[in-house]
Amino acid sequence: MSRIPPEIIDQILAATDIVEVIGGYFQLKRAGATYKALCPFHQEKSPSFTVNPQRQIFKCFGCGAGGTALRFVMDYEHLDFGAAARKLAERAGIKIVEAELSPEDSARLGMRRRLLGLHADAAEWFHHQLLKSRGAQVARDYLKGRGVNIDIAKGWKLGYAPDSWDSFSLWARGQGYTIKEITQSGLVSLRDGEEESSQQDPDDYSPHYYDRFRNRVMFPICNDTGEVIAFSGRVLQSDAKAAKYVNSPETMLFTKGSVLFGIHRSKRALIDKKSAIVCEGQLDLITAFESGVQNVIAPQGTAFTDRQAHILKRYVDEVILCFDADLAGEKAAERSLTSLLGENLSVRVVEMPQGEDPDSLIRSQGAAAFLGRVTSAKDFFDFQIDRMANRPDFDNPRARTQAARKLAGWIGLLKDPILRDMTVTKVANRMEVATPEIAKLVRPGTAPATKEDEALASSKKPAPLDVTIRLMMLTILHDAEARAWLQDAPWRELFAREPEVHLLPKILEAKLPENDQVAINHFLSTLDSAEEALASTLLQEKPLPNPLTNVQDCWNKIARRQLQARIESLQSRVNALASNPEDQISLIKEIDETRNRLQAIPTSATPKFD
């Protein structure tokens, strides 16, 4: 959870109009006292997404999503709590003061903020160089030749690093950034054979350091909230001996295997399409995105890491690999498979024309040609079998056996046992090998789903909500007197024997003040998404009359059914001890005492606590 103090969250919620926030993402239409729209979280033809300005909550009666403006921004933008709170705070002009940190954490947080500022300023400086400097003409010509016009360059904040050893570093020093900050950013490097010294004279700078990026087109690398955290620079000389691409080194902001290029621009399309088209390079992605194919991302390198696959799983169910049609591209697809299948992502492969990539294909034949290949992309296993079948030695028994073993190794990466069995059958049929023989070769790289995994999956579906518990929650959310009565009752003891009390204890522990919508919305912001959706549903329902009587009746009903269940359990034990009358005596006595307690509980209000 964020370190943002609760009182700041209250200020953010109080200063935020949920209608304005959600209306900034898509159009809302007034419907009486509320607003409606098509739900952004699932496909629907009739609007079931409702925004209640009085309660300052949203609710979809189709998919069940619901909550405050904070929850909407979290779910729509795929942000964590802290990032969503900061986004709304900035919108409302509220300054967030973090809770007290340790000196070490405070220093680290301060350095991180300085490095983010440096990267943002650097992106502007590189961009200005591209647009205005005379020396950047070679970069402008290069981008023009790749179909990147001025508007695209501005949209992606593309830049140019001058052909100089120290232009950037001297500029950064002039902006007030220290040597330590500049070196920790990774944008400059220490000269070979030298060691960084904290005692170094700040004025004695240039002989020791040099700019990491020189005479390159600069691509800012952003995190999923759009903050610049690193750069990738492409060389401009086709015959240069230097590396074609140079990336920022890993820093406290940037871990290469944890970042997906372009996700800050494409994540909405990823969510809508539920699939990601994976390109190798930045220009492939930019060209596809600007041509209208926007569910695209690019790993920082060719093959996926586990972390990148995990991030992508937050947005999509399917990955469509669009690597170059050469041996390196095929190897990249194979290396990506372990991470992608490990996240239960479906994987397909686009067959690109020899010598083409998405950028060149779109520029020569148009986006429709590229989309056509994406649409016809084959399942990874079909793609591999087809590729193997085209080899001249495929009919050789030894070669076919080797192919079967390789395919079986990939099948073992599938976590879902049903999907694994289906794939075994498909591969066996395609390879003309007996299914049991392929099955023998499969060694699951990841264990099949356990009972705990299945329980976790099923937990994503709301458990049936007991009618009595639901009525009790509805009543105490709307009525302070009923809530106070229940808070004074021995509710912890009663609910300890209830398997599905849901968020009822949290409502009682919150001690919500009467008629305080900000406090209620702050309480909602502390819940998980399922609990917040349920509470939002209850808050929008009309409360029943006689709330105190309702809660007392619910209490009696729960107490009576618990005692009845106890009697049935004791009776079963008595029956099991039919051959031992002496052992039955104490149980029968307890049954009689429990029946007396049950009869003492009225069938209507005014419960008795014991």
C-alpha positions as CSV (number, residue, x, y, z in Angstrom):
1,M,0.0,0.0,0.0
2,S,1.1,3.6,-0.7
3,R,2.7,5.7,2.1
4,I,0.3,8.5,1.3
5,P,-1.2,9.5,4.6
6,P,-5.0,8.8,5.0
7,E,-5.8,12.5,5.4
8,I,-4.3,13.2,2.0
9,I,-6.5,10.5,0.5
10,D,-9.5,12.2,2.1
11,Q,-8.5,15.5,0.5
12,I,-8.0,13.9,-2.9
13,L,-11.5,12.3,-2.8
14,A,-13.1,15.4,-1.5
15,A,-11.6,17.5,-4.3
16,T,-12.4,15.0,-7.0
17,D,-15.7,14.9,-9.0
18,I,-16.1,11.4,-10.3
19,V,-18.3,12.6,-13.2
20,E,-15.5,14.9,-14.4
21,V,-12.8,12.2,-14.0
22,I,-14.6,9.5,-15.9
23,G,-16.1,11.9,-18.4
24,G,-12.5,12.8,-19.2
25,Y,-12.0,9.3,-20.6
26,F,-15.2,8.8,-22.5
27,Q,-18.6,10.4,-22.9
28,L,-21.2,10.0,-20.1
29,K,-24.9,10.6,-20.7
30,R,-27.2,11.8,-18.0
31,A,-30.0,9.4,-17.0
32,G,-32.0,11.1,-14.2
33,A,-29.9,11.6,-11.2
34,T,-27.1,9.4,-12.5
35,Y,-24.9,9.1,-15.7
36,K,-24.6,6.1,-17.9
37,A,-22.2,4.8,-20.6
38,L,-21.1,1.5,-22.2
39,C,-18.8,-0.2,-19.7
40,P,-15.1,0.1,-20.5
41,F,-14.3,-3.1,-18.6
42,H,-16.3,-5.5,-20.7
43,Q,-18.0,-5.8,-24.1
44,E,-21.7,-4.8,-24.1
45,K,-24.3,-3.3,-26.4
46,S,-26.6,-1.7,-23.9
47,P,-25.1,0.7,-21.2
48,S,-25.0,-0.9,-17.8
49,F,-22.2,1.4,-16.5
50,T,-23.6,4.0,-14.0
51,V,-21.9,6.9,-12.3
52,N,-23.6,8.3,-9.2
53,P,-22.5,11.9,-8.5
54,Q,-24.2,12.0,-5.1
55,R,-22.4,9.0,-3.8
56,Q,-19.3,9.8,-6.0
57,I,-19.1,6.1,-7.0
58,F,-19.4,4.1,-10.3
59,K,-21.0,0.7,-10.8
60,C,-21.4,-1.6,-13.7
61,F,-24.4,-3.9,-13.3
62,G,-23.1,-6.1,-16.2
63,C,-19.6,-7.1,-15.0
64,G,-19.8,-6.0,-11.4
65,A,-16.9,-3.4,-11.5
66,G,-17.4,-0.5,-9.1
67,G,-15.9,1.9,-6.6
68,T,-14.6,5.4,-6.2
69,A,-12.8,7.6,-8.7
70,L,-9.6,6.2,-7.4
71,R,-10.7,2.6,-8.2
72,F,-11.8,3.7,-11.7
73,V,-8.4,5.2,-12.5
74,M,-6.6,2.2,-11.0
75,D,-8.6,-0.3,-13.2
76,Y,-8.9,1.9,-16.3
77,E,-5.2,2.9,-16.4
78,H,-3.9,-0.3,-14.8
79,L,-2.2,1.7,-12.1
80,D,-1.4,0.8,-8.5
81,F,-3.1,2.7,-5.6
82,G,-0.3,5.2,-5.1
83,A,0.1,6.1,-8.8
84,A,-3.7,6.6,-9.2
85,A,-3.8,8.8,-6.1
86,R,-0.9,10.9,-7.4
87,K,-2.6,11.3,-10.7
88,L,-5.8,12.5,-9.1
89,A,-3.9,14.7,-6.6
90,E,-2.0,16.4,-9.5
91,R,-5.4,17.0,-11.2
92,A,-6.8,18.5,-8.1
93,G,-3.7,20.6,-7.3
94,I,-3.1,18.8,-4.1
95,K,0.5,18.3,-2.9
96,I,1.3,14.9,-1.6
97,V,3.6,14.8,1.4
98,E,4.8,11.3,2.0
99,A,4.6,9.7,5.5
100,E,7.9,9.8,7.4
101,L,10.6,7.6,5.9
102,S,13.9,6.2,7.2
103,P,16.9,8.3,6.2
104,E,18.0,5.6,3.7
105,D,14.5,5.4,2.1
106,S,14.2,9.2,2.1
107,A,17.6,9.6,0.3
108,R,16.6,6.9,-2.2
109,L,13.2,8.5,-2.9
110,G,14.9,11.9,-3.3
111,M,17.5,10.5,-5.8
112,R,14.7,8.8,-7.7
113,R,12.8,12.1,-8.1
114,R,15.9,13.8,-9.2
115,L,16.6,11.1,-11.8
116,L,13.1,11.3,-13.1
117,G,13.4,15.0,-13.4
118,L,16.7,14.7,-15.2
119,H,15.3,12.1,-17.7
120,A,12.3,14.4,-18.4
121,D,14.6,17.3,-19.0
122,A,16.9,15.2,-21.1
123,A,14.1,14.1,-23.3
124,E,13.1,17.7,-23.9
125,W,16.8,18.6,-24.7
126,F,17.3,15.8,-27.1
127,H,14.0,16.6,-28.8
128,H,14.9,20.2,-29.1
129,Q,18.2,19.2,-30.7
130,L,16.3,17.1,-33.3
131,L,14.0,19.9,-34.2
132,K,16.3,22.9,-34.1
133,S,20.0,22.1,-34.3
134,R,21.9,22.3,-37.6
135,G,23.9,19.2,-36.8
136,A,20.7,17.1,-36.5
137,Q,19.9,17.3,-40.2
138,V,21.3,13.8,-40.7
139,A,18.8,12.5,-38.1
140,R,15.9,14.4,-39.6
141,D,16.8,13.0,-43.0
142,Y,17.0,9.5,-41.6
143,L,13.6,9.7,-39.9
144,K,12.0,11.2,-43.0
145,G,13.3,8.3,-45.0
146,R,11.6,5.9,-42.5
147,G,8.3,7.7,-42.9
148,V,8.5,9.6,-39.5
149,N,7.2,13.1,-40.0
150,I,7.4,16.0,-37.6
151,D,4.1,15.3,-35.9
152,I,5.1,11.7,-35.2
153,A,8.5,12.8,-33.9
154,K,6.8,15.3,-31.6
155,G,4.2,12.7,-30.4
156,W,6.9,10.2,-29.4
157,K,9.3,12.9,-28.2
158,L,12.0,11.6,-30.5
159,G,15.4,13.3,-30.2
160,Y,18.9,13.6,-31.4
161,A,22.1,13.2,-29.4
162,P,24.8,15.6,-30.9
163,D,28.0,14.2,-32.2
164,S,30.0,15.4,-29.3
165,W,31.7,13.9,-26.2
166,D,30.2,16.3,-23.7
167,S,27.4,18.4,-25.1
168,F,24.7,16.7,-23.0
169,S,26.8,16.4,-19.8
170,L,27.8,20.1,-19.9
171,W,24.2,21.1,-20.5
172,A,23.0,18.9,-17.6
173,R,25.6,20.5,-15.3
174,G,24.4,23.9,-16.3
175,Q,20.8,22.9,-15.3
176,G,22.0,22.3,-11.8
177,Y,22.3,18.5,-11.8
178,T,25.2,17.1,-9.8
179,I,27.9,14.7,-11.1
180,K,26.5,12.0,-8.9
181,E,23.0,12.5,-10.4
182,I,24.2,12.6,-14.0
183,T,26.4,9.5,-13.6
184,Q,23.7,7.5,-11.8
185,S,21.3,8.4,-14.6
186,G,23.5,6.3,-17.0
187,L,23.4,9.2,-19.6
188,V,27.1,9.8,-19.1
189,S,29.9,7.3,-18.5
190,L,33.2,7.4,-16.6
191,R,36.2,7.1,-18.9
192,D,38.0,3.7,-19.0
193,G,40.4,3.1,-16.2
194,E,39.1,5.8,-13.9
195,E,37.2,5.4,-10.6
196,E,34.4,7.6,-9.5
197,S,35.4,9.6,-6.4
198,S,33.0,11.4,-4.0
199,Q,35.9,13.9,-3.4
200,Q,36.3,14.9,-7.0
201,D,36.2,18.6,-7.7
202,P,32.8,19.5,-9.1
203,D,34.5,21.9,-11.5
204,D,37.0,19.2,-12.7
205,Y,34.3,17.3,-14.7
206,S,34.8,17.0,-18.4
207,P,38.2,15.1,-18.4
208,H,36.6,12.2,-16.5
209,Y,33.2,11.7,-18.2
210,Y,31.7,11.4,-21.6
211,D,28.2,11.3,-23.1
212,R,26.9,7.8,-23.5
213,F,24.8,8.8,-26.6
214,R,26.5,10.5,-29.5
215,N,25.3,11.1,-33.0
216,R,22.2,8.9,-32.6
217,V,18.4,9.2,-33.0
218,M,17.0,9.1,-29.4
219,F,13.9,7.1,-28.4
220,P,12.7,7.9,-24.9
221,I,11.8,4.7,-23.0
222,C,8.8,5.3,-20.6
223,N,7.3,3.3,-17.8
224,D,3.6,2.4,-18.0
225,T,2.6,5.8,-16.5
226,G,4.5,7.7,-19.2
227,E,7.6,8.8,-17.1
228,V,10.8,8.8,-19.1
229,I,13.2,6.3,-17.4
230,A,15.8,5.5,-20.0
231,F,16.7,6.0,-23.7
232,S,17.6,3.9,-26.7
233,G,19.8,5.5,-29.3
234,R,20.1,4.3,-33.0
235,V,23.2,4.8,-34.9
236,L,22.9,7.0,-38.1
237,Q,25.8,5.8,-40.1
238,S,25.0,2.6,-42.0
239,D,28.7,1.6,-42.1
240,A,29.4,2.5,-38.5
241,K,31.4,-0.1,-36.5
242,A,29.5,0.9,-33.4
243,A,26.4,-1.0,-32.2
244,K,23.3,-0.3,-34.1
245,Y,21.4,0.4,-30.9
246,V,22.7,1.6,-27.5
247,N,20.4,1.5,-24.5
248,S,20.7,3.2,-21.2
249,P,22.4,0.9,-18.6
250,E,20.3,-0.4,-15.7
251,T,19.7,2.2,-13.0
252,M,17.3,2.6,-10.1
253,L,14.7,3.7,-12.7
254,F,15.4,1.2,-15.4
255,T,15.7,-2.5,-15.5
256,K,15.9,-3.7,-19.1
257,G,14.0,-7.0,-18.5
258,S,11.1,-5.2,-16.7
259,V,10.1,-2.6,-19.3
260,L,8.1,-2.9,-22.5
261,F,8.6,0.0,-25.0
262,G,5.5,1.8,-25.9
263,I,3.2,0.4,-23.3
264,H,2.4,3.9,-21.9
265,R,0.7,4.7,-25.3
266,S,-0.7,1.3,-26.2
267,K,-2.1,-0.1,-23.0
268,R,-5.6,1.0,-23.6
269,A,-5.6,-0.8,-27.0
270,L,-4.0,-3.8,-25.4
271,I,-6.9,-4.0,-22.9
272,D,-9.6,-3.5,-25.5
273,K,-8.1,-6.1,-27.9
274,K,-7.0,-8.5,-25.1
275,S,-4.0,-9.2,-27.3
276,A,-0.5,-7.8,-27.9
277,I,1.4,-7.6,-31.2
278,V,5.0,-7.9,-30.3
279,C,7.5,-6.0,-32.5
280,E,11.3,-6.2,-32.3
281,G,12.2,-2.5,-32.7
282,Q,11.0,0.9,-31.7
283,L,10.3,2.1,-35.3
284,D,8.3,-1.1,-36.0
285,L,6.1,-0.2,-33.1
286,I,5.8,3.5,-33.9
287,T,4.9,2.8,-37.5
288,A,2.3,0.3,-36.6
289,F,0.8,2.5,-33.9
290,E,0.6,5.6,-36.1
291,S,-1.0,3.5,-38.9
292,G,-3.8,2.5,-36.5
293,V,-2.6,-0.8,-35.2
294,Q,-2.2,0.3,-31.6
295,N,-2.1,-2.9,-29.5
296,V,1.6,-3.2,-30.0
297,I,4.6,-3.4,-27.7
298,A,8.3,-4.1,-28.0
299,P,10.6,-5.8,-25.5
300,Q,13.9,-4.2,-24.7
301,G,15.7,-6.9,-26.6
302,T,14.3,-9.7,-28.7
303,A,13.2,-12.4,-26.3
304,F,10.8,-11.9,-23.4
305,T,11.7,-12.1,-19.8
306,D,9.5,-13.5,-17.0
307,R,8.9,-10.0,-15.7
308,Q,7.9,-8.6,-19.0
309,A,5.5,-11.5,-19.6
310,H,4.0,-10.9,-16.1
311,I,3.4,-7.2,-16.9
312,L,1.8,-8.1,-20.2
313,K,-0.5,-10.6,-18.5
314,R,-2.1,-7.6,-16.7
315,Y,-3.5,-6.4,-20.0
316,V,-3.9,-9.3,-22.5
317,D,-4.7,-13.0,-22.8
318,E,-2.9,-13.5,-26.2
319,V,0.5,-12.6,-27.6
320,I,1.2,-12.4,-31.3
321,L,4.9,-12.5,-32.0
322,C,6.0,-10.5,-35.0
323,F,9.8,-11.0,-35.1
324,D,11.9,-10.9,-38.2
325,A,11.6,-13.8,-40.7
326,D,15.2,-15.0,-40.1
327,L,17.0,-17.4,-37.9
328,A,17.4,-14.8,-35.2
329,G,13.7,-14.0,-35.2
330,E,12.8,-17.7,-34.9
331,K,15.2,-18.1,-32.0
332,A,13.8,-15.0,-30.3
333,A,10.3,-16.5,-30.6
334,E,11.5,-19.8,-29.1
335,R,13.3,-18.1,-26.2
336,S,10.2,-16.0,-25.4
337,L,8.0,-19.1,-25.1
338,T,9.0,-20.1,-21.6
339,S,8.1,-16.8,-20.1
340,L,4.9,-16.3,-22.1
341,L,3.5,-19.8,-21.5
342,G,4.5,-19.5,-17.9
343,E,1.9,-16.7,-17.6
344,N,-0.8,-18.8,-19.3
345,L,-0.7,-16.5,-22.4
346,S,-1.8,-17.9,-25.7
347,V,1.0,-17.5,-28.3
348,R,0.7,-17.0,-32.1
349,V,3.4,-16.2,-34.6
350,V,3.1,-13.9,-37.6
351,E,4.8,-15.1,-40.8
352,M,6.5,-12.0,-42.3
353,P,7.8,-11.9,-45.9
354,Q,11.5,-12.6,-46.2
355,G,13.5,-9.4,-45.6
356,E,10.4,-7.4,-44.3
357,D,9.6,-6.1,-40.9
358,P,6.3,-4.4,-39.7
359,D,7.8,-1.0,-40.5
360,S,8.8,-1.8,-44.1
361,L,5.7,-3.8,-44.8
362,I,3.3,-1.1,-43.6
363,R,5.2,1.6,-45.5
364,S,5.3,-0.4,-48.8
365,Q,1.9,-2.2,-48.7
366,G,-0.2,-0.4,-46.0
367,A,-1.5,-1.3,-42.6
368,A,-4.2,-3.6,-44.1
369,A,-1.5,-5.9,-45.4
370,F,0.2,-6.1,-42.0
371,L,-3.1,-6.6,-40.2
372,G,-4.0,-9.4,-42.6
373,R,-0.8,-11.3,-41.6
374,V,-1.6,-10.6,-37.9
375,T,-5.1,-12.0,-38.3
376,S,-3.8,-15.2,-40.0
377,A,-1.0,-15.7,-37.5
378,K,-0.7,-19.3,-36.5
379,D,-0.7,-21.0,-33.1
380,F,2.9,-21.4,-32.0
381,F,2.9,-25.2,-32.3
382,D,1.3,-25.2,-35.8
383,F,3.9,-22.6,-36.9
384,Q,6.7,-24.7,-35.6
385,I,5.4,-27.9,-37.2
386,D,4.9,-26.2,-40.5
387,R,8.4,-24.8,-40.3
388,M,9.8,-28.3,-39.5
389,A,7.8,-30.0,-42.2
390,N,9.3,-27.7,-44.8
391,R,12.8,-29.0,-44.1
392,P,14.2,-31.5,-46.6
393,D,15.1,-34.0,-43.9
394,F,11.6,-34.0,-42.2
395,D,10.8,-37.5,-43.5
396,N,14.0,-38.9,-42.0
397,P,12.9,-40.9,-38.9
398,R,15.8,-39.5,-36.8
399,A,14.9,-35.9,-37.8
400,R,11.2,-36.5,-37.1
401,T,12.1,-37.9,-33.7
402,Q,14.2,-34.9,-32.8
403,A,11.4,-32.6,-33.9
404,A,8.9,-34.5,-31.7
405,R,11.2,-34.2,-28.7
406,K,11.6,-30.5,-29.3
407,L,7.8,-30.0,-29.6
408,A,7.3,-32.1,-26.5
409,G,9.6,-29.8,-24.6
410,W,7.6,-26.8,-25.5
411,I,4.3,-28.6,-24.6
412,G,5.7,-29.2,-21.2
413,L,5.7,-25.4,-20.7
414,L,1.9,-25.3,-20.8
415,K,0.5,-25.0,-17.3
416,D,-3.1,-25.9,-18.0
417,P,-3.2,-29.8,-18.0
418,I,-6.3,-29.8,-20.3
419,L,-4.6,-27.5,-22.8
420,R,-1.5,-29.6,-22.5
421,D,-3.4,-32.8,-23.3
422,M,-5.1,-31.2,-26.3
423,T,-1.8,-29.9,-27.6
424,V,-0.3,-33.4,-27.3
425,T,-3.1,-34.8,-29.4
426,K,-2.8,-32.1,-32.0
427,V,1.0,-32.5,-32.3
428,A,0.8,-36.3,-32.4
429,N,-1.7,-36.1,-35.3
430,R,0.3,-33.5,-37.2
431,M,3.6,-35.4,-36.7
432,E,1.8,-38.8,-37.5
433,V,3.1,-40.2,-34.2
434,A,1.0,-42.1,-31.7
435,T,-0.4,-39.8,-29.0
436,P,0.9,-41.9,-26.0
437,E,4.4,-41.7,-27.5
438,I,4.3,-37.9,-27.6
439,A,2.8,-37.8,-24.1
440,K,5.7,-39.9,-22.8
441,L,8.1,-37.2,-24.0
442,V,6.3,-34.4,-22.2
443,R,8.0,-33.2,-19.0
444,P,6.0,-30.3,-17.6
445,G,8.4,-27.4,-17.0
446,T,5.8,-25.9,-14.7
447,A,3.7,-28.1,-12.4
448,P,0.1,-28.5,-13.4
449,A,-2.4,-26.3,-11.7
450,T,-2.7,-27.3,-8.0
451,K,-5.9,-27.3,-6.0
452,E,-4.7,-24.0,-4.5
453,D,-4.3,-22.6,-8.1
454,E,-7.8,-23.7,-8.9
455,A,-9.2,-22.2,-5.7
456,L,-7.4,-18.9,-6.5
457,A,-8.9,-18.9,-10.1
458,S,-12.4,-19.6,-8.8
459,S,-12.0,-16.9,-6.1
460,K,-12.0,-14.3,-8.9
461,K,-15.7,-15.2,-9.4
462,P,-17.8,-13.7,-6.5
463,A,-18.9,-16.4,-4.1
464,P,-22.7,-16.6,-3.6
465,L,-23.6,-14.0,-1.0
466,D,-25.9,-15.2,1.8
467,V,-29.1,-13.2,1.7
468,T,-29.1,-12.5,5.4
469,I,-25.5,-11.2,5.4
470,R,-26.2,-9.1,2.3
471,L,-29.3,-7.5,4.0
472,M,-27.2,-6.8,7.1
473,M,-24.5,-5.1,5.0
474,L,-27.0,-3.1,3.0
475,T,-28.6,-1.8,6.2
476,I,-25.6,-0.8,8.1
477,L,-24.0,0.9,5.1
478,H,-27.0,3.2,4.9
479,D,-28.0,3.6,8.6
480,A,-25.8,4.8,11.4
481,E,-28.1,3.7,14.2
482,A,-28.2,0.1,12.9
483,R,-24.5,0.2,12.4
484,A,-23.8,1.4,15.9
485,W,-26.1,-1.3,17.4
486,L,-24.3,-4.0,15.6
487,Q,-20.9,-2.6,16.6
488,D,-21.9,-2.8,20.2
489,A,-23.1,-6.4,19.8
490,P,-20.7,-9.4,20.2
491,W,-20.4,-9.6,16.4
492,R,-16.9,-11.0,16.2
493,E,-18.0,-14.2,18.0
494,L,-21.1,-14.5,15.8
495,F,-19.3,-14.0,12.5
496,A,-16.4,-16.2,13.5
497,R,-18.7,-19.2,12.7
498,E,-19.9,-17.7,9.4
499,P,-17.9,-18.9,6.4
500,E,-18.9,-16.0,4.0
501,V,-19.3,-12.7,5.9
502,H,-17.4,-10.9,3.1
503,L,-16.7,-7.3,4.0
504,L,-19.1,-7.1,6.9
505,P,-16.4,-7.0,9.6
506,K,-14.5,-4.3,7.7
507,I,-17.6,-2.1,7.7
508,L,-18.0,-2.5,11.4
509,E,-14.3,-1.9,12.1
510,A,-14.2,1.2,10.0
511,K,-16.6,3.1,12.4
512,L,-17.9,5.3,9.6
513,P,-19.3,8.7,10.7
514,E,-22.9,9.4,9.8
515,N,-23.6,11.2,6.4
516,D,-20.0,11.6,5.6
517,Q,-19.5,10.7,2.0
518,V,-15.8,11.5,1.9
519,A,-15.3,9.1,4.8
520,I,-17.3,6.4,3.0
521,N,-15.3,6.9,-0.2
522,H,-12.0,6.8,1.8
523,F,-13.2,3.5,3.3
524,L,-14.0,2.2,-0.2
525,S,-10.5,3.1,-1.3
526,T,-9.1,0.7,1.4
527,L,-10.9,-2.3,0.0
528,D,-9.8,-4.7,-2.8
529,S,-11.5,-4.5,-6.1
530,A,-14.2,-7.2,-5.4
531,E,-15.1,-5.7,-2.0
532,E,-15.2,-2.2,-3.4
533,A,-17.5,-3.3,-6.2
534,L,-19.8,-5.1,-3.8
535,A,-19.9,-2.1,-1.4
536,S,-20.6,0.3,-4.3
537,T,-23.5,-1.9,-5.4
538,L,-25.0,-1.8,-1.9
539,L,-24.6,2.0,-1.6
540,Q,-26.5,2.5,-4.8
541,E,-29.5,0.3,-3.7
542,K,-32.4,1.8,-1.9
543,P,-32.4,1.0,1.8
544,L,-35.3,-0.9,3.3
545,P,-37.5,0.7,6.1
546,N,-37.0,0.0,9.8
547,P,-33.2,-0.5,9.6
548,L,-32.7,-1.3,13.3
549,T,-35.4,-4.0,13.2
550,N,-33.8,-5.4,10.0
551,V,-30.4,-5.8,11.6
552,Q,-31.8,-7.4,14.8
553,D,-33.9,-9.8,12.7
554,C,-30.8,-10.7,10.7
555,W,-28.9,-11.3,13.9
556,N,-31.6,-13.6,15.3
557,K,-31.7,-15.6,12.0
558,I,-27.9,-16.1,12.0
559,A,-27.8,-17.1,15.6
560,R,-30.7,-19.5,15.2
561,R,-29.2,-21.3,12.2
562,Q,-25.8,-21.6,13.9
563,L,-27.4,-23.3,16.9
564,Q,-29.5,-25.5,14.6
565,A,-26.3,-26.5,12.8
566,R,-24.7,-27.3,16.2
567,I,-27.6,-29.5,17.2
568,E,-27.4,-31.5,13.9
569,S,-23.7,-32.0,14.4
570,L,-24.2,-33.2,18.0
571,Q,-27.0,-35.5,16.9
572,S,-24.7,-37.1,14.2
573,R,-22.1,-37.8,16.9
574,V,-24.7,-39.3,19.2
575,N,-25.9,-41.6,16.3
576,A,-22.3,-42.6,15.6
577,L,-21.9,-43.7,19.3
578,A,-25.0,-45.9,19.4
579,S,-23.0,-48.8,20.8
580,N,-21.6,-46.7,23.6
581,P,-24.5,-45.2,25.6
582,E,-22.2,-43.8,28.3
583,D,-20.4,-41.6,25.8
584,Q,-23.7,-40.4,24.5
585,I,-24.9,-38.9,27.8
586,S,-22.8,-35.7,27.7
587,L,-23.6,-35.1,24.1
588,I,-27.4,-35.5,24.7
589,K,-27.1,-33.0,27.6
590,E,-25.4,-30.5,25.3
591,I,-28.1,-31.0,22.7
592,D,-30.8,-30.2,25.3
593,E,-28.9,-27.0,26.4
594,T,-28.4,-25.9,22.8
595,R,-32.2,-26.4,22.1
596,N,-33.0,-24.3,25.1
597,R,-30.8,-21.5,23.8
598,L,-32.4,-21.8,20.4
599,Q,-35.9,-21.6,21.8
600,A,-34.9,-18.5,23.8
601,I,-34.1,-16.6,20.6
602,P,-37.1,-14.8,19.2
603,T,-38.0,-15.2,15.6
604,S,-38.2,-11.4,15.2
605,A,-36.3,-8.5,16.6
606,T,-34.8,-7.9,20.1
607,P,-32.1,-10.6,20.1
608,K,-30.5,-12.0,23.2
609,F,-26.8,-12.1,23.6
610,D,-25.2,-14.9,25.6
